[in-house]
Amino acid sequence: MRCTERAYAKINLTLDVGAKRADGYHEITSVMQRISLWDTVTVERGTGCDSLLCSVPVTEDVNDNLCMKALRVFFAETAMESGGVSITLEKHIPTQAGLGGGSSDAAAVLLALRTLYAPRMTDMRLERLAEKLGSDVPFCVRGGTCLAEGRGELLTDLPPLPDCAIVLCKPDFGLPTPELFARLDGADLGPRPDTAAMAAALARGDLAAAAACLGNVFERVLTEEEGEEIRSIKEALLRHGALGAAMSGSGPTVFGLFDDRQKAVRAKEAL
Ligand code: C5P
């Protein structure tokens, strides 16, 4: 009794952040897009004890890993007996990268557990379980293209980004999400990403227009050194023919959108 799921990465086509709420989270408005880069998550039922085997080192205490938390949340909420669950995780999405890798792995565990233990559970119920694991996890359960609001859990489906090639470049440093959110508090963020223009471009299926209104407020609160690195990657992507480029999530991965696969391959090689 085993189920394998792909845990897809995401990029934020736009990401705007508003006020800090009483619960410590910030209001966000973001257009999120699932992309074709994935980890592979295999969940096996009834193995006697819960375990996690991962292709890269995981958290010091395995129980702190979001996949193990997903397991606990699923069985606590459904009041079912697990009989022991083994999770095997093959990582391809870089961690601490702004690509939602950890969130997506947890979402894949939930999806696999539903298949194995509760096939009649609705998508809505699974998304509400996902919310308990992190702000991006409901989107990772749903996938596709969505407007995400609230702390990220309020999702509205949007038409997908037109088919294109995407180059990702992750600088050698990590940016911890809570610190980046804290940097936004009280900062002068200047003009905000235009979410409405992005939604309109997607509705028209206009890749060039979508690429022209990529935007992420986290790019405005980078240190000089971080900002320099992000700018130079964006410039390189644009020089090689990207229609647009931006940082994803709380960074530091930068993505570029290309309407020509050859140009994308050349950009990748140059980077
Ligand atoms: O929801 P998640 O656990 O992924 O969030 C990690 C941290 O990022 C939170 O503890 C909070 O500091 C910050 N965050 C936020 N506002 C959001 C999402 C995350 O302040 N909408």
Residues whose N, C-alpha, C, O or C-beta is under 5 A from the ligand:
A	BS01	C5P	G24 Y25 H26 I28 L133 G134 S135 D136 G150 R151 G152 T177 P178 F181
